[in-house]
C-alpha cells in the first residue's frame, strides 16, 4: 500500500468513526405505564405533562432508556430531590449523586462516562435510609426488591437528552421528584492518536515528494 492509499484509507476510517459517533441518539422501550405529573417540586416544568415510567415489578433488561448508534459520551446532571428518604443514583463506575448526608451532591453537579456499545444506559436509583425502604432500581436491569412502588420516570427533552426521575418506595405517590437527573449524550471525542497518525502519514508523503524533487 503506497502512502497516498494509506492516507485515504486512514481518513475514511476517521470519517466513519466521526459519523458513527454523531449518529448516537436515545431510544425508549416502555411498559405502557404513564403518569400525569401533578406535584413535582423540582421546577422542571413537568407538572401537567404525561411521562412514561417503569415500576420495579416490571423493570427488566428488555425495557428502559437505551443508546443507539453509539459510542456516546454520557453526561449525568443532578437536578435535586424532594424526599424524606436518603436516596442515591449510581452507574457502573459507582455512586453518581446522593441527596443527603456527608458528601451530598449539589444541584447541577455533573458526571460523565463513555458508553462504547449500544444498549441500555447503565444507571440506577436507590434508597439507603430508612432500611425498610432500602433497595435499588436499575435502568439496565431489574429492581431489588421488585416492588411496584419503586419506579423510574422518563421524559424526552430531545433525541439526545432525557429527564430520568425517581419515585422511591416510601409512598409510591408518583410525583417523581424523590431524585431527578438529566442525561445528555454527545459524540465520543475521536482519539488524538487518530489525527496524529494522519498527520504523520502526511509528513511521510511530504518527505517522499521532496526526495523525488531532489
Buried (B, 14 or more C-beta within 10 A) or exposed (E): EEBEEBBEEBBEEBEEBBEBBEEBBBEBEBBEBEBEBEEBEBEBEBBEEEBBBBBBBBBBEEBBBBBEBBBBBBBBBBBBBBBBBBBBBBBEEEBBBBBBEEEBBEEEBBBEBEBEEBEBBBBBBBBBEEEEBBBBBBBBBBBBBBBEBBBBBBBBEEEBBBBBBBBBBBBBEBBBBBBBBBBBBBBBEEEEEBEEBBEEBBEEBEEEEEEEEE
